[in-house]
Amino acid sequence: MRFTIESGRPMCATGVTGVAALVALAASLAMPLPAEAARKAELSLNADALNILLEGLKSPDFVARGMAYEGLARGKRTKERDQALDDGKQDPQWVVRAGVARAYVAQRKDDWKQLVSAALTDPTLSPFEVLPVLDDLADKLAFGVLGAVLTDKEHERQSTIINAFVSRNTAQVGPFLVWCLSERDELMRTTCIGGVKKLSADLQLGHIALVARKHAHTEPVIEALLGIAESLEASRPVEWLADLKPKNAALADRLALERARHGDKGSASAVLKIAAAAEGEARITALIAYRNVARKEDAAALKALLGKAPDGRLAFLIYEALALLGDRSMASQARGLAEGTNVELRPTGVYYLGRIGGAGNLGEMHKYLRDGIPEVRIAAARVIGYLASPVSIASLREGLDHEGDPRVRLELMRALASIKDKRAIQALMFYTREDDPDVRLFVVKALAESGEAIARPGLQAALNDQDARVRFEAVRGFILSDPAFAVRTWRRALGWMPPGSIIRLTRELGKPMASYIELALLSKRVEAREEALEALRLLPDLEADLLEKVLAISDDDDLSVRVLGRMVKLKGRDAGSILVPLATSGSVRVRIAAIRQLGLIPKDKEARALLEKLLNEANQRLRVAAALTFLGG
């Protein structure tokens, strides 16, 4: 019999059971709880990821080495890791030094600024290789480095850097230009003015509008933006011009005239004042601009500009503006001009009477097409174009058959184009081979906008024109009238279309352009793909679906990576369904991009599980990318 030590009494059965229970409890307390087990597993995974990054520092793969250096900032800082980063600053490959720079950014150490500045000013490196380091930085940090480089007089790469920065068309472009144009350094301001001049009115409209709004009174900026507007066709509205507020009188006049040329009626009063104060050619220029924005309340002021003995051009412009406004008060004077002996003023009378007289004067206008004075024939052709009657087709054709003056020929063609009749379109097709490219452009544009099947042979011929503008109008014509043939034409055109063509068509046509944008995205021409991505922003309802479709069928790594970035921004937390499949199969480059994007959805369990699995990936570059992302990269 067993006895207890204290009492010497025998221990009963229940006592034995109690001891067993105590032993079991002690054993259970010694075992780790589920939360503690999870924590230990997490620490183990973190250690594995960190070891992978440390191994990657010695990798012959530049990309893997760069990501490994970047990852050193994710773990606890030690002297050894700080020394490794310092060693990485001397690596001959920029992609590796870029990883070191990103690590310093994460550590909030200013060493990254020296690395990036030195790379931007290095003549052996393209700014396009270096600038991506700044993309994910706060504007204040990125702008500070760019500003320091642009003010550094020890190199001559300022223009190269700003041109590359602007052409990359990131969200930072507009805000940076606004910032640097406000700085005191003359070199930086001058360099950024050059950047403003490089902005595309099609691809970078938002940046232009921002600069115009924030620097409405800055004269060099106004001059640069006016240069952009002056390069655009008059038919295109340019709303951001209205934001500019120059204090210089000459610049204000130039701005008002440009606004009027683009049809901004808010400039009518200013332009008329310019015309009243000017003389000679300056007054003529102002009245030509005013014609686009004429207002009825200005009729009296217009008449006052005639004076006692106006020359032919001045009189024509004023009477033309009055006729456009429907002012009939000058009928008797116009009759005198039309029937008088002053040949310079006859065209004015003919146009005014024909315009206000309406269809009743059509026969008379046909007779004037045979007048000996070219300006009279031009005036008659303009009236006929305004009336746009099919009755005039034969007279216009006859006039074109005998006309030798190129100015008159163009007006006759314009009159034909204004007549909505198949016979007029058929007649225009004879003039797709005119010597003057501007005439050919007008004719083909008229054929394109007719939407008639009968115009297709003319459009087909125009596809072989030497002028890219003419060929583009032919492509546009097929999109408008023959979608079946337009697809093949569009594929060919993607290799040569002028910049901005895709965006202009998308603005004009909207959702019907979706399939053409898809083809542009799949083009081998990088410029076409980038423009298609910008054009797609104009179709927000279709953007995500179309990008996902392109991502599924693309075999181009550059395109896939670019589209993937856009998709993640659009989908946000729901991007896991796209990223996980791409991170598990396909080309290494696309897989890396997908793995790195997984870091943007840290609460996605499937993404987290995939990253853990990828820590054992055979490919070192993928393994390093997973480790970096796993640690919060």
C-alpha positions as CSV (number, residue, x, y, z in Angstrom):
1,M,0.0,0.0,0.0
2,R,1.2,3.5,-1.0
3,F,1.2,6.3,1.6
4,T,1.2,10.0,1.2
5,I,4.3,11.8,2.4
6,E,2.5,14.2,4.6
7,S,0.1,11.9,6.5
8,G,1.4,8.4,5.9
9,R,-2.2,7.5,4.9
10,P,-2.8,5.2,1.9
11,M,-3.7,6.9,-1.4
12,C,-7.1,5.9,-2.8
13,A,-8.1,5.3,-6.4
14,T,-9.6,8.8,-6.7
15,G,-6.3,10.2,-5.8
16,V,-4.6,8.4,-8.7
17,T,-7.1,9.8,-11.1
18,G,-6.5,13.3,-9.9
19,V,-2.8,13.1,-10.5
20,A,-3.4,11.8,-14.1
21,A,-5.6,14.8,-14.7
22,L,-2.9,17.2,-13.5
23,V,-0.4,15.5,-15.7
24,A,-2.7,15.8,-18.7
25,L,-3.4,19.5,-18.0
26,A,0.3,20.2,-17.8
27,A,0.9,18.5,-21.1
28,S,-1.9,20.5,-22.7
29,L,-0.5,23.7,-21.5
30,A,2.9,22.8,-23.0
31,M,1.3,22.4,-26.5
32,P,1.1,25.6,-28.6
33,L,-2.3,27.2,-29.0
34,P,-3.7,27.6,-32.6
35,A,-3.0,31.3,-32.6
36,E,0.6,30.8,-31.5
37,A,1.0,28.0,-34.0
38,A,-0.2,30.4,-36.8
39,R,2.2,33.0,-35.6
40,K,5.1,30.6,-35.6
41,A,4.2,29.5,-39.1
42,E,4.1,33.1,-40.2
43,L,7.5,33.8,-38.7
44,S,8.8,30.7,-40.5
45,L,7.4,31.8,-43.8
46,N,8.8,35.3,-43.3
47,A,12.2,33.8,-42.6
48,D,12.0,31.7,-45.7
49,A,11.1,34.7,-47.8
50,L,13.9,36.7,-46.4
51,N,16.4,33.9,-47.1
52,I,15.2,33.8,-50.7
53,L,15.9,37.6,-51.0
54,L,19.3,37.2,-49.4
55,E,20.1,34.4,-51.9
56,G,18.9,36.6,-54.7
57,L,21.5,39.3,-54.0
58,K,24.0,37.0,-55.7
59,S,21.8,36.0,-58.6
60,P,23.2,36.5,-62.2
61,D,19.7,37.5,-63.1
62,F,19.6,41.3,-63.0
63,V,15.8,41.5,-62.5
64,A,15.9,39.0,-59.6
65,R,18.9,40.8,-58.1
66,G,17.1,44.2,-58.3
67,M,14.0,42.8,-56.6
68,A,16.1,41.1,-53.9
69,Y,17.7,44.4,-53.0
70,E,14.4,46.1,-52.9
71,G,13.2,43.4,-50.5
72,L,16.0,44.1,-48.0
73,A,13.9,47.0,-46.8
74,R,11.0,44.7,-45.8
75,G,12.7,42.9,-42.9
76,K,14.3,44.3,-39.7
77,R,17.2,46.6,-40.4
78,T,20.6,45.2,-39.5
79,K,24.2,46.4,-40.2
80,E,24.6,43.6,-42.6
81,R,21.6,44.5,-44.7
82,D,22.5,48.2,-44.7
83,Q,26.0,47.3,-45.9
84,A,24.4,45.1,-48.6
85,L,22.4,48.0,-49.8
86,D,25.4,50.3,-49.8
87,D,27.2,47.6,-51.9
88,G,24.2,47.5,-54.3
89,K,24.6,51.2,-55.1
90,Q,27.8,50.3,-57.1
91,D,26.1,47.6,-59.2
92,P,26.8,48.3,-62.9
93,Q,23.2,47.4,-63.9
94,W,20.6,50.1,-63.5
95,V,17.8,47.6,-62.9
96,V,19.7,46.5,-59.8
97,R,20.4,50.0,-58.6
98,A,16.7,50.8,-59.2
99,G,15.9,48.0,-56.7
100,V,18.3,49.6,-54.2
101,A,16.7,53.0,-54.8
102,R,13.2,51.5,-54.0
103,A,14.6,50.0,-50.8
104,Y,15.9,53.4,-49.7
105,V,12.5,54.9,-50.4
106,A,10.9,52.3,-48.2
107,Q,13.4,53.0,-45.5
108,R,12.9,56.8,-46.0
109,K,16.6,57.3,-46.6
110,D,17.5,60.1,-49.0
111,D,20.2,57.9,-50.7
112,W,17.6,57.0,-53.4
113,K,17.6,60.6,-54.6
114,Q,21.3,60.5,-55.5
115,L,20.9,57.2,-57.3
116,V,18.0,58.4,-59.4
117,S,19.5,61.8,-60.1
118,A,22.8,60.2,-61.2
119,A,20.9,57.8,-63.5
120,L,18.8,60.5,-65.1
121,T,21.9,62.5,-66.0
122,D,23.9,59.5,-67.1
123,P,24.3,59.8,-70.9
124,T,24.5,56.0,-71.3
125,L,21.0,55.6,-69.8
126,S,17.7,56.5,-71.4
127,P,15.3,58.4,-69.1
128,F,12.7,55.9,-70.1
129,E,14.6,53.3,-68.1
130,V,14.9,55.5,-65.0
131,L,11.6,57.4,-64.7
132,P,9.5,54.4,-63.8
133,V,11.1,54.5,-60.3
134,L,9.2,57.7,-59.7
135,D,5.8,56.4,-60.7
136,D,4.7,55.1,-57.3
137,L,6.2,57.9,-55.3
138,A,4.2,60.7,-53.7
139,D,4.3,63.8,-56.0
140,K,6.3,65.8,-53.5
141,L,9.2,63.3,-53.6
142,A,9.1,62.7,-57.3
143,F,8.9,66.3,-58.2
144,G,11.7,67.2,-55.9
145,V,14.1,64.9,-57.6
146,L,13.0,65.9,-61.1
147,G,13.3,69.6,-60.2
148,A,16.8,69.1,-58.8
149,V,17.9,67.4,-62.0
150,L,16.3,70.0,-64.3
151,T,18.1,72.8,-62.3
152,D,21.5,71.1,-62.4
153,K,23.7,73.0,-64.8
154,E,26.4,70.3,-64.8
155,H,24.7,68.4,-67.6
156,E,22.7,69.1,-70.8
157,R,20.1,66.5,-70.6
158,Q,17.2,68.7,-69.4
159,S,15.3,68.6,-72.7
160,T,15.9,64.9,-73.0
161,I,14.5,64.2,-69.5
162,I,11.4,66.5,-69.8
163,N,10.5,65.1,-73.2
164,A,10.7,61.6,-72.0
165,F,8.7,62.5,-68.8
166,V,6.0,64.1,-70.9
167,S,5.8,61.4,-73.5
168,R,5.3,58.7,-70.9
169,N,1.9,60.4,-70.2
170,T,1.6,59.3,-66.5
171,A,-0.8,60.9,-64.1
172,Q,2.1,63.0,-62.8
173,V,2.7,65.0,-66.0
174,G,0.1,67.7,-65.6
175,P,0.7,68.3,-61.8
176,F,4.5,68.4,-62.4
177,L,4.3,70.9,-65.2
178,V,2.0,73.1,-63.0
179,W,4.5,72.9,-60.2
180,C,7.7,73.5,-62.0
181,L,6.3,76.4,-64.0
182,S,5.7,78.1,-60.7
183,E,9.3,77.7,-59.5
184,R,11.9,80.5,-59.5
185,D,14.7,78.8,-61.3
186,E,14.8,80.1,-64.9
187,L,16.4,77.0,-66.4
188,M,13.7,74.7,-64.9
189,R,10.8,77.0,-66.1
190,T,12.3,77.2,-69.6
191,T,12.7,73.4,-69.7
192,C,9.2,72.9,-68.6
193,I,7.8,75.3,-71.2
194,G,9.5,73.0,-73.7
195,G,7.6,70.1,-72.1
196,V,4.3,72.0,-72.5
197,K,5.0,72.4,-76.2
198,K,5.4,68.7,-76.5
199,L,1.9,67.9,-75.1
200,S,-0.5,66.2,-77.5
201,A,-3.9,67.8,-77.8
202,D,-5.3,64.3,-78.4
203,L,-3.5,62.1,-75.9
204,Q,-2.9,64.6,-73.1
205,L,-5.9,66.9,-73.2
206,G,-6.4,66.6,-69.4
207,H,-2.8,67.8,-68.8
208,I,-3.2,70.7,-71.1
209,A,-6.5,71.8,-69.5
210,L,-4.8,71.6,-66.0
211,V,-1.8,73.7,-67.1
212,A,-4.1,76.3,-68.8
213,R,-6.3,76.6,-65.7
214,K,-3.4,76.9,-63.2
215,H,-1.2,79.2,-65.3
216,A,-3.8,81.3,-66.9
217,H,-1.7,84.5,-66.5
218,T,1.7,83.1,-67.3
219,E,2.7,84.5,-70.7
220,P,5.3,81.8,-71.8
221,V,2.7,79.2,-71.0
222,I,0.0,81.0,-72.9
223,E,2.3,81.3,-75.9
224,A,3.1,77.6,-75.8
225,L,-0.6,76.6,-75.5
226,L,-1.5,78.9,-78.3
227,G,1.0,77.2,-80.5
228,I,-0.7,73.9,-79.8
229,A,-4.1,75.4,-80.7
230,E,-2.8,77.0,-83.9
231,S,-1.6,73.6,-85.1
232,L,-5.2,72.1,-84.8
233,E,-7.8,72.3,-87.5
234,A,-10.4,75.1,-87.1
235,S,-13.3,72.7,-86.9
236,R,-12.1,71.3,-83.6
237,P,-13.4,73.0,-80.4
238,V,-10.6,73.9,-78.0
239,E,-12.3,74.6,-74.7
240,W,-9.2,75.2,-72.6
241,L,-8.3,78.4,-74.5
242,A,-11.1,80.1,-72.6
243,D,-9.2,79.6,-69.3
244,L,-6.2,81.6,-70.4
245,K,-6.2,85.3,-69.2
246,P,-3.1,87.1,-70.6
247,K,-2.4,90.6,-69.4
248,N,-0.3,91.5,-72.4
249,A,-2.6,93.2,-75.0
250,A,-1.0,91.7,-78.1
251,L,-1.2,88.2,-76.6
252,A,-4.8,88.8,-75.6
253,D,-5.6,89.7,-79.1
254,R,-3.9,86.6,-80.5
255,L,-5.8,84.5,-78.0
256,A,-9.2,86.0,-78.9
257,L,-8.5,85.4,-82.6
258,E,-7.6,81.8,-82.0
259,R,-10.6,81.2,-79.9
260,A,-12.8,82.7,-82.7
261,R,-11.1,80.5,-85.3
262,H,-12.1,77.5,-83.2
263,G,-15.7,78.7,-83.0
264,D,-15.8,80.0,-79.4
265,K,-18.6,82.5,-79.5
266,G,-17.5,84.0,-76.2
267,S,-14.7,85.7,-78.1
268,A,-17.0,87.5,-80.6
269,S,-17.0,90.9,-78.8
270,A,-13.2,90.9,-78.3
271,V,-12.5,90.0,-82.0
272,L,-14.8,92.7,-83.3
273,K,-13.0,95.3,-81.1
274,I,-9.7,94.0,-82.6
275,A,-11.1,94.5,-86.1
276,A,-12.3,98.0,-85.3
277,A,-8.9,99.0,-84.0
278,A,-6.9,97.4,-86.7
279,E,-6.2,98.4,-90.3
280,G,-5.3,96.7,-93.5
281,E,-4.4,93.0,-93.3
282,A,-4.8,92.9,-89.5
283,R,-8.5,94.0,-89.9
284,I,-9.0,91.4,-92.6
285,T,-7.5,88.7,-90.4
286,A,-9.8,89.7,-87.5
287,L,-12.9,89.6,-89.7
288,I,-12.1,86.2,-91.1
289,A,-11.9,84.9,-87.5
290,Y,-15.1,86.8,-86.5
291,R,-17.1,85.2,-89.3
292,N,-17.0,81.9,-87.3
293,V,-18.6,83.6,-84.2
294,A,-20.8,86.4,-85.7
295,R,-23.7,87.6,-83.5
296,K,-26.8,89.5,-84.5
297,E,-26.2,92.2,-81.9
298,D,-23.0,93.2,-83.7
299,A,-24.7,94.1,-87.0
300,A,-24.4,97.9,-86.4
301,A,-20.8,97.7,-85.4
302,L,-20.0,95.6,-88.5
303,K,-21.6,98.1,-90.8
304,A,-19.6,100.9,-89.2
305,L,-16.4,99.1,-90.3
306,L,-17.3,99.6,-94.0
307,G,-16.3,103.2,-94.1
308,K,-16.7,105.3,-97.2
309,A,-14.6,103.4,-99.7
310,P,-14.0,99.8,-98.6
311,D,-11.8,97.5,-100.7
312,G,-13.2,94.3,-102.1
313,R,-12.0,91.9,-99.4
314,L,-13.1,94.1,-96.5
315,A,-16.5,94.7,-98.1
316,F,-17.0,91.0,-98.8
317,L,-16.2,89.9,-95.3
318,I,-18.6,92.4,-93.7
319,Y,-21.4,91.7,-96.1
320,E,-20.8,88.0,-95.7
321,A,-21.0,88.2,-91.9
322,L,-24.3,90.2,-92.2
323,A,-25.7,87.7,-94.6
324,L,-24.8,84.8,-92.3
325,L,-26.7,86.7,-89.5
326,G,-29.8,87.0,-91.8
327,D,-29.5,90.8,-91.9
328,R,-31.3,92.1,-95.0
329,S,-30.8,95.8,-94.4
330,M,-28.0,96.1,-97.0
331,A,-30.0,94.7,-100.0
332,S,-30.2,98.0,-102.0
333,Q,-26.5,98.7,-101.5
334,A,-25.7,95.1,-102.5
335,R,-27.8,95.5,-105.6
336,G,-25.7,98.5,-106.6
337,L,-22.5,96.6,-106.0
338,A,-23.6,93.7,-108.1
339,E,-24.7,95.8,-111.0
340,G,-21.9,98.4,-110.7
341,T,-18.7,98.9,-112.6
342,N,-16.4,98.3,-109.6
343,V,-15.2,94.7,-110.3
344,E,-13.7,94.4,-106.8
345,L,-17.0,95.0,-105.2
346,R,-19.2,92.9,-107.5
347,P,-18.5,89.6,-105.7
348,T,-19.8,91.2,-102.5
349,G,-23.1,92.2,-104.1
350,V,-23.6,88.8,-105.8
351,Y,-23.0,86.9,-102.6
352,Y,-25.1,89.0,-100.3
353,L,-28.1,89.1,-102.7
354,G,-27.9,85.3,-103.4
355,R,-27.6,84.5,-99.7
356,I,-30.6,86.6,-98.5
357,G,-32.6,85.9,-101.7
358,G,-32.8,82.2,-101.2
359,A,-33.8,79.6,-103.8
360,G,-35.4,82.3,-106.0
361,N,-31.9,83.5,-107.0
362,L,-30.6,80.0,-107.8
363,G,-30.8,80.4,-111.6
364,E,-29.0,83.7,-111.4
365,M,-26.2,82.1,-109.3
366,H,-25.8,79.4,-112.0
367,K,-25.2,82.2,-114.6
368,Y,-22.6,83.8,-112.3
369,L,-20.6,80.6,-112.4
370,R,-19.6,81.6,-115.9
371,D,-18.7,85.2,-114.9
372,G,-15.3,86.4,-116.0
373,I,-14.2,87.5,-112.5
374,P,-13.0,84.5,-110.4
375,E,-14.2,86.2,-107.1
376,V,-17.7,86.4,-108.6
377,R,-17.7,82.7,-109.4
378,I,-16.5,82.0,-105.9
379,A,-19.3,84.0,-104.4
380,A,-21.9,82.2,-106.6
381,A,-20.5,78.8,-105.6
382,R,-20.8,79.7,-101.9
383,V,-24.4,80.7,-102.3
384,I,-25.1,77.5,-104.3
385,G,-23.5,75.5,-101.5
386,Y,-25.7,77.2,-98.9
387,L,-28.8,76.4,-100.9
388,A,-27.6,72.8,-101.5
389,S,-30.2,72.0,-104.2
390,P,-29.8,68.9,-106.4
391,V,-30.8,71.2,-109.3
392,S,-27.3,72.7,-109.2
393,I,-25.4,69.5,-109.7
394,A,-25.2,69.8,-113.5
395,S,-24.1,73.5,-113.3
396,L,-21.4,72.7,-110.8
397,R,-20.1,69.8,-112.9
398,E,-20.0,71.9,-115.9
399,G,-18.1,74.6,-114.0
400,L,-15.5,72.1,-112.8
401,D,-15.0,70.8,-116.3
402,H,-13.9,74.3,-117.5
403,E,-12.5,75.9,-114.4
404,G,-8.8,76.5,-114.2
405,D,-8.5,78.6,-111.0
406,P,-7.8,76.3,-108.0
407,R,-9.6,78.6,-105.6
408,V,-12.8,78.5,-107.6
409,R,-12.5,74.7,-108.1
410,L,-12.3,74.2,-104.4
411,E,-15.5,76.3,-103.8
412,L,-17.3,74.3,-106.6
413,M,-16.4,71.1,-104.9
414,R,-17.5,72.4,-101.5
415,A,-20.8,73.3,-103.1
416,L,-21.2,69.8,-104.5
417,A,-20.3,68.2,-101.1
418,S,-23.1,70.2,-99.4
419,I,-25.7,68.7,-101.7
420,K,-27.1,65.5,-100.1
421,D,-27.7,63.6,-103.3
422,K,-26.1,60.5,-104.7
423,R,-25.4,62.2,-108.0
424,A,-23.3,64.9,-106.2
425,I,-21.3,62.2,-104.4
426,Q,-20.7,60.4,-107.7
427,A,-19.5,63.6,-109.3
428,L,-17.1,64.3,-106.4
429,M,-15.3,60.9,-107.0
430,F,-13.8,62.3,-110.2
431,Y,-11.7,64.7,-108.1
432,T,-10.0,62.3,-105.7
433,R,-6.8,62.6,-107.8
434,E,-6.4,66.4,-107.7
435,D,-2.8,67.7,-107.5
436,D,-3.5,69.8,-104.4
437,P,-3.5,67.5,-101.3
438,D,-5.8,69.9,-99.4
439,V,-8.3,69.6,-102.2
440,R,-8.0,65.8,-102.2
441,L,-8.4,65.8,-98.4
442,F,-11.6,67.9,-98.6
443,V,-13.1,65.7,-101.4
444,V,-12.3,62.4,-99.6
445,K,-13.7,63.8,-96.3
446,A,-16.9,64.7,-98.1
447,L,-17.1,61.2,-99.5
448,A,-16.5,59.7,-96.1
449,E,-19.2,61.8,-94.4
450,S,-21.8,61.0,-97.1
451,G,-22.2,57.5,-95.7
452,E,-23.3,56.4,-99.3
453,A,-22.3,53.1,-100.7
454,I,-21.7,54.8,-104.0
455,A,-18.8,56.7,-102.5
456,R,-16.8,53.5,-101.8
457,P,-14.8,53.3,-105.0
458,G,-13.6,56.8,-104.4
459,L,-12.6,55.9,-100.8
460,Q,-10.9,52.7,-102.1
461,A,-8.8,54.8,-104.5
462,A,-8.0,57.3,-101.7
463,L,-6.5,54.4,-99.6
464,N,-3.4,54.6,-101.9
465,D,-3.0,58.4,-101.6
466,Q,0.4,59.7,-100.7
467,D,-1.0,62.0,-98.0
468,A,-1.7,60.2,-94.7
469,R,-4.5,62.6,-93.9
470,V,-6.3,61.6,-97.1
471,R,-5.8,57.9,-96.4
472,F,-7.2,58.4,-92.9
473,E,-10.3,60.0,-94.1
474,A,-10.8,57.1,-96.5
475,V,-10.5,54.7,-93.5
476,R,-13.0,56.8,-91.6
477,G,-15.4,56.7,-94.5
478,F,-15.4,52.9,-94.5
479,I,-16.0,52.8,-90.8
480,L,-19.0,55.0,-91.4
481,S,-20.4,53.2,-94.4
482,D,-19.0,49.7,-94.7
483,P,-18.0,48.1,-91.4
484,A,-17.4,44.8,-93.0
485,F,-14.6,46.1,-95.2
486,A,-13.5,48.6,-92.6
487,V,-11.9,45.9,-90.4
488,R,-9.4,44.9,-93.0
489,T,-8.7,48.6,-93.8
490,W,-8.3,49.4,-90.2
491,R,-5.7,46.7,-89.6
492,R,-3.6,48.1,-92.4
493,A,-4.1,51.7,-91.3
494,L,-2.8,51.0,-87.7
495,G,0.8,51.1,-89.1
496,W,0.6,54.6,-90.5
497,M,-2.3,56.6,-89.0
498,P,-1.4,60.1,-87.8
499,P,-1.1,60.5,-84.0
500,G,-4.5,61.2,-82.4
501,S,-6.6,59.4,-85.1
502,I,-7.9,56.7,-82.8
503,I,-8.9,59.2,-80.1
504,R,-10.6,61.6,-82.6
505,L,-12.6,58.7,-84.0
506,T,-13.6,57.5,-80.6
507,R,-14.8,61.0,-79.6
508,E,-16.8,61.2,-82.8
509,L,-18.3,57.7,-82.9
510,G,-18.4,56.5,-79.3
511,K,-19.2,52.8,-78.6
512,P,-19.1,51.6,-82.2
513,M,-15.4,52.1,-82.0
514,A,-15.0,49.4,-79.4
515,S,-14.1,46.6,-81.8
516,Y,-11.6,48.9,-83.6
517,I,-9.9,49.8,-80.4
518,E,-9.6,46.1,-79.6
519,L,-7.8,45.6,-82.9
520,A,-5.5,48.6,-82.1
521,L,-4.7,47.2,-78.7
522,L,-3.6,44.0,-80.3
523,S,-1.4,45.8,-82.9
524,K,2.3,45.4,-83.0
525,R,2.7,49.1,-83.2
526,V,3.4,50.5,-79.7
527,E,2.1,54.0,-80.6
528,A,-1.2,52.6,-81.7
529,R,-1.6,50.5,-78.6
530,E,-0.9,53.4,-76.3
531,E,-3.3,55.6,-78.1
532,A,-6.0,52.9,-78.0
533,L,-5.5,52.6,-74.2
534,E,-6.2,56.4,-73.9
535,A,-9.1,56.2,-76.3
536,L,-10.6,53.4,-74.2
537,R,-11.0,55.9,-71.3
538,L,-13.6,57.6,-73.4
539,L,-15.7,54.4,-73.2
540,P,-15.8,53.8,-69.4
541,D,-18.7,51.3,-69.6
542,L,-16.8,49.0,-71.9
543,E,-13.2,49.5,-70.6
544,A,-13.0,46.7,-68.1
545,D,-14.6,44.0,-70.3
546,L,-12.5,44.9,-73.3
547,L,-9.3,45.0,-71.4
548,E,-10.0,41.6,-69.9
549,K,-10.8,40.2,-73.3
550,V,-7.5,41.6,-74.7
551,L,-5.6,40.2,-71.7
552,A,-7.0,36.7,-72.3
553,I,-5.9,36.6,-76.0
554,S,-2.7,38.6,-76.1
555,D,0.6,36.9,-76.6
556,D,2.6,40.1,-76.2
557,D,4.3,40.5,-72.9
558,D,4.5,44.3,-73.1
559,L,0.8,44.6,-73.8
560,S,-0.2,42.1,-71.2
561,V,1.8,43.9,-68.5
562,R,0.4,47.3,-69.5
563,V,-3.2,46.0,-69.6
564,L,-2.8,44.2,-66.3
565,G,-1.9,47.4,-64.5
566,R,-4.9,49.1,-65.9
567,M,-7.2,46.2,-65.0
568,V,-6.0,46.1,-61.3
569,K,-6.7,49.9,-61.0
570,L,-10.2,49.3,-62.4
571,K,-11.1,46.3,-60.4
572,G,-9.3,47.1,-57.1
573,R,-10.0,44.4,-54.5
574,D,-11.7,42.2,-57.0
575,A,-8.6,41.9,-59.1
576,G,-7.6,38.5,-57.5
577,S,-9.7,36.6,-60.0
578,I,-7.5,38.0,-62.8
579,L,-4.1,38.0,-61.1
580,V,-4.1,34.5,-59.6
581,P,-4.4,32.6,-62.9
582,L,-1.8,34.9,-64.6
583,A,0.6,34.5,-61.7
584,T,0.5,30.7,-62.0
585,S,1.1,30.2,-65.8
586,G,2.3,31.9,-68.8
587,S,5.5,33.9,-69.6
588,V,7.8,34.7,-66.7
589,R,7.5,38.5,-67.3
590,V,3.7,38.5,-67.1
591,R,3.8,36.1,-64.1
592,I,6.1,38.5,-62.3
593,A,3.9,41.4,-63.0
594,A,0.9,39.5,-61.7
595,I,2.8,38.4,-58.6
596,R,3.9,41.9,-57.8
597,Q,0.3,43.2,-58.3
598,L,-0.9,40.6,-55.8
599,G,0.6,42.8,-53.1
600,L,-2.2,45.3,-53.8
601,I,-4.8,42.9,-52.4
602,P,-3.3,41.7,-49.1
603,K,-6.6,40.5,-47.6
604,D,-7.3,38.1,-50.5
605,K,-6.8,34.6,-49.0
606,E,-6.3,32.8,-52.3
607,A,-3.6,35.4,-53.3
608,R,-1.9,34.8,-49.9
609,A,-1.9,31.1,-50.3
610,L,-0.5,31.4,-53.8
611,L,2.4,33.6,-52.6
612,E,3.2,31.0,-50.0
613,K,3.3,28.3,-52.7
614,L,5.4,30.4,-55.0
615,L,8.1,30.7,-52.3
616,N,9.1,27.2,-53.5
617,E,9.0,28.0,-57.2
618,A,11.9,26.6,-59.2
619,N,12.5,29.8,-61.2
620,Q,14.6,32.1,-59.1
621,R,13.1,35.3,-60.6
622,L,9.6,34.2,-59.7
623,R,10.7,33.0,-56.3
624,V,12.3,36.4,-55.5
625,A,9.2,38.2,-56.8
626,A,7.0,36.1,-54.6
627,A,9.2,36.7,-51.5
628,L,9.3,40.4,-52.1
629,T,5.5,40.6,-52.4
630,F,5.0,38.2,-49.5
631,L,7.0,40.6,-47.2
632,G,4.8,43.5,-48.2
633,G,6.5,44.7,-51.4
